[in-house]
């Protein structure tokens, strides 16, 4: 297969913005950090100053899309350079929904500290990013509400740093970045860490799978049934009808996604007429997944939806069947974390199509490469993305990837908001 019909969106303004969740001790999303990305390296590109990066982030994204939309109405952590803090950039933000991060490359610390003190009197909140313990930060530490540090290779070293920082700065909350495992999360939690950043939540906490709880058997069976390569929609209808709660949530989602404020969809049959069988089938899958993950962080379901929609968008111009399978691959890619088991067990339970199974287990084929690509984006691995893009589609460009990710993120936010009680 050599796809060539990718969307020609050269006139669409690419938003080079990524976001990462910041969790509280209960693994609820406390905030999102917004990250400016540009070029093929998904990092501040060589030759791009903090001032340039900040201005592009503001004017390309915050002003055009809106901060609330980018963060699903959560608190936003936004990096600002020395110059932008000293100028009037903070005034573009509403103090109540944003935290200004002072980056590790900050100079003119005394001047910045004075400006931060002035802005705090107007209600602005600050965080010090990548704090390394250097004495030069002392003028700023008294003014910041959050101190961010990176996870060390040896957990006990990070734990000791947390305790030392909290003793010296009892007014500030500690955020640890780059947490990769649940073991690290629990260790940091015991050490007194306040907030947590990293993709630890997307991993199985412990392999304890002994089958699905009886209370979740209906939704598990429903998800397994909708994963079949060929199925009769009437059977889906009948299975959904057995569960009043799922029926109500399908209708709620259908009404939210119909785009018609003058129409109220009151039955599955009516939803099919207005939205089509494929959309309803997709809704049922999403709702079943969210029900299975009800005791897990909501962000995990968002991650599944983002992956699913990203792969769907990336592949849909070339092969509609493949894009539908890609949606399922993205959705199922987090089931190991939701069910605390390994993917091999899940593939066996669901009797998945061979193409989907190989993509999930071995990253085989275009579906597997597509899943690898979105995972690489999550981890800021742009070298891997650059190597995967031509394998998936020779016309893919980094701008397409960012646009697909942003569209997928906004889609996941909308779905979660629509199905939330």
Helices and strands as residue ranges (DSSP letters): E 17-23, E 29-36, G 39-41, H 50-57, I 58-62, H 63-65, H 67-71, E 75-80, H 82-86, G 89-92, G 95-97, E 98-102, H 109-120, E 126-128, G 135-137, H 138-141, E 146-150, H 155-168, E 173-177, H 182-191, E 195-197, G 200-202, G 214-216, H 217-226, H 233-241, H 244-258, H 268-275, H 277-292, H 298-315, H 320-332, H 335-339, H 343-350, H 354-362, H 365-378, H 382-392, H 398-419
